[in-house]
């Protein structure tokens, strides 16, 4: 009854449009049975910070796995984009989409985890020969 809050497609999938409440009514094909449900649509909670976890050293040719957490924990952002940058003093590494960092040359790198909403944090990693 409130399509500004929620809509229902022909397969019965409910889509939240904006915060509020709506009553959804379904009627059988023969119009003999109906059912209603009240749905509440809430605004999404976005992450305000991201923290990278894991050890801060790796040997050349070895790998470590980094993870992250977001605050608040019920934020809609659940995935991060990982990048790595050479820091002063050199050092190179690669990192994949799962947070696995592999040391390539000795030195220091900074690993960044960035969320879709722009929240970003970095961690310095020392790569040992």
ABEGO torsion letter per residue (X at the ends): XBAAABBBBAAGBBBBABBEBBBBBBBBAAGABBBBBBBBBBBBBBBABBBBBEBABBBBGBBBBBBBBBOBAABABABBBBBBBBBBGEEBBBBBAAGBBBBABBEBBBBBBBBAAGBBBBBBBBBBX
